[in-house]
Amino acid sequence: MPTVSPSLLLKHCRLPDDSPQVSPVDIAIAADKIVAIAPQLDLSAPTVIEVAGSLVSPPFVESHIHLDSALTAGQPRVNQSGTLFEGIEIWRDRKQALDFDDVCQRAMQALKQQASQGILYVRTHADVSEASLTALKALLSVREAVKDWMTLQVVAFPQDGLYGSPDSADLLEEALRLGTDVVGGIPHYELTREDGVRSVQRIFALATQYDRLIDIHCDEIDDDQSRFLEVVAACALRSGLGSRVTASHTTAFASYNNAYALKLMGLLRRSQINFIANPLINITLQGRTDTYPKRRGVTRVKELWQSGLNVSLGHDCIQDPWYSLGTGNMLDVASMAVHVCQMTGQDEIQACYDMITTQGAKTLNIADGYGIEVGKPANLIVLDAESPQAAIRDRATVKAVISRGQILAETTPPRLSWYL
């Protein structure tokens, strides 16, 4: 029993790893910590939530989003081809009109929308290709503004390439000095393969110098000769950074021949890097030059998971030049992964849920402070579902979001009235 009186009590909670035969538990929260978990706790609290056997889960983790471009779809024009590269060109035009307040307002709107849907941990990329570093400075300000209810990591991301212009490398390093959490890159968008390799090597050197995590947009292209993933894995292996390194997208991996993919998988297991797949976006952007058969354009999620590698999922875009749809709902992302990656077995659906929760926490390097355990921070969500599988199937409403022991948001699930 806890030594302090709880401030919040959740009754009859079903946890994500519970079988239907396991009795629901009560969860007691005092201040900002979980202080007790057990069936039928004999405790009282000023605030009691009757969960009634619904799923109580750690919060969702958004492993990969671009908040600086969120909510800009159609500005200054629509992406008619639906390709990654037209999106980059549109964003290049749009970011000329960025100002600090514009980025802050849109980012805050997106974060509140995400939080209301159960996301309390977010990794956002900030474009650092412009000399003013407006997007970066705005997102660092937003990180400070939300720190009491949201954990926000900011990646210094050279959208136009680390060697795309004479100042790009200096701007990336300045972003690190300003306090970004992660160093990013985009080797497949560099002018040459040699520049791409050099950019990965520079990223690892900077991460070591400034003690930062690494998250690289890697091989987000259908070209089966785009093979920077092996460069990232080799650098991770040689540097020993391993679990501090993430390869995002890696869509070319889906186009590699199986002989090379088998050899590469061995290197990946040795390196122990993280992977982030963005199934909503890459099923949309990739394969645009194919006739039929048309590639799915999503990395080998199932095979990476089966190999014991850490894979998490990201929404990537919310209504921006690359994707005019999206609400930030991570259950939409998990559902797309289930379908596109053909992960429809019960353990595979559970794995997709893990990719938006516990595995996302590993990617963000926050696993030690994450989860529903006594002594851990009281960050959790209550869903209108009895299991993770049902939550994905039904896109369950997140009924309550609890951040640092406080109720942050509540949503009443829709009710059907049938008159036939």
Rosetta blueprint (number, residue, H / E / L):
1 M L
2 P L
3 T L
4 V L
5 S L
6 P L
7 S L
8 L E
9 L E
10 L E
11 K E
12 H E
13 C E
14 R E
15 L L
16 P L
17 D L
18 D L
19 S L
20 P L
21 Q L
22 V L
23 S L
24 P L
25 V E
26 D E
27 I E
28 A E
29 I E
30 A E
31 A L
32 D L
33 K E
34 I E
35 V E
36 A E
37 I E
38 A E
39 P L
40 Q L
41 L L
42 D L
43 L L
44 S L
45 A L
46 P L
47 T E
48 V E
49 I E
50 E E
51 V L
52 A L
53 G L
54 S L
55 L E
56 V E
57 S E
58 P L
59 P L
60 F E
61 V E
62 E E
63 S E
64 H E
65 I E
66 H L
67 L L
68 D L
69 S L
70 A L
71 L L
72 T L
73 A L
74 G L
75 Q L
76 P L
77 R L
78 V L
79 N L
80 Q L
81 S L
82 G L
83 T L
84 L H
85 F H
86 E H
87 G H
88 I H
89 E H
90 I H
91 W H
92 R H
93 D H
94 R H
95 K H
96 Q H
97 A H
98 L L
99 D L
100 F H
101 D H
102 D H
103 V H
104 C H
105 Q H
106 R H
107 A H
108 M H
109 Q H
110 A H
111 L H
112 K H
113 Q H
114 Q H
115 A H
116 S H
117 Q L
118 G L
119 I E
120 L E
121 Y E
122 V E
123 R E
124 T E
125 H E
126 A E
127 D E
128 V L
129 S L
130 E L
131 A L
132 S L
133 L L
134 T H
135 A H
136 L H
137 K H
138 A H
139 L H
140 L H
141 S H
142 V H
143 R H
144 E H
145 A H
146 V L
147 K L
148 D L
149 W L
150 M L
151 T E
152 L E
153 Q E
154 V E
155 V E
156 A E
157 F E
158 P L
159 Q L
160 D L
161 G L
162 L L
163 Y L
164 G L
165 S L
166 P L
167 D L
168 S H
169 A H
170 D H
171 L H
172 L H
173 E H
174 E H
175 A H
176 L H
177 R H
178 L H
179 G L
180 T L
181 D L
182 V E
183 V E
184 G E
185 G E
186 I L
187 P H
188 H H
189 Y H
190 E L
191 L L
192 T L
193 R H
194 E H
195 D H
196 G H
197 V H
198 R H
199 S H
200 V H
201 Q H
202 R H
203 I H
204 F H
205 A H
206 L H
207 A H
208 T H
209 Q H
210 Y H
211 D L
212 R L
213 L E
214 I E
215 D E
216 I E
217 H E
218 C E
219 D L
220 E L
221 I L
222 D L
223 D L
224 D L
225 Q L
226 S L
227 R L
228 F H
229 L H
230 E H
231 V H
232 V H
233 A H
234 A H
235 C H
236 A H
237 L H
238 R H
239 S H
240 G L
241 L L
242 G H
243 S H
244 R H
245 V E
246 T E
247 A E
248 S E
249 H E
250 T L
251 T H
252 A H
253 F H
254 A H
255 S L
256 Y L
257 N L
258 N H
259 A H
260 Y H
261 A H
262 L H
263 K H
264 L H
265 M H
266 G H
267 L H
268 L H
269 R H
270 R H
271 S H
272 Q L
273 I L
274 N E
275 F E
276 I E
277 A E
278 N L
279 P H
280 L H
281 I H
282 N H
283 I H
284 T H
285 L H
286 Q L
287 G L
288 R L
289 T L
290 D L
291 T L
292 Y L
293 P L
294 K L
295 R L
296 R L
297 G L
298 V L
299 T L
300 R L
301 V H
302 K H
303 E H
304 L H
305 W H
306 Q H
307 S L
308 G L
309 L L
310 N L
311 V E
312 S E
313 L E
314 G L
315 H L
316 D E
317 C L
318 I L
319 Q L
320 D E
321 P L
322 W L
323 Y E
324 S L
325 L L
326 G L
327 T L
328 G L
329 N L
330 M H
331 L H
332 D H
333 V H
334 A H
335 S H
336 M H
337 A H
338 V H
339 H H
340 V H
341 C L
342 Q L
343 M L
344 T L
345 G L
346 Q H
347 D H
348 E H
349 I H
350 Q H
351 A H
352 C H
353 Y H
354 D H
355 M L
356 I L
357 T L
358 T H
359 Q H
360 G H
361 A H
362 K H
363 T H
364 L L
365 N L
366 I L
367 A H
368 D H
369 G H
370 Y L
371 G L
372 I L
373 E L
374 V L
375 G L
376 K L
377 P E
378 A L
379 N L
380 L E
381 I E
382 V E
383 L E
384 D L
385 A L
386 E L
387 S L
388 P H
389 Q H
390 A H
391 A H
392 I H
393 R H
394 D H
395 R L
396 A L
397 T L
398 V E
399 K E
400 A E
401 V E
402 I E
403 S E
404 R L
405 G L
406 Q E
407 I E
408 L E
409 A E
410 E E
411 T L
412 T L
413 P L
414 P L
415 R L
416 L L
417 S L
418 W L
419 Y L
420 L L
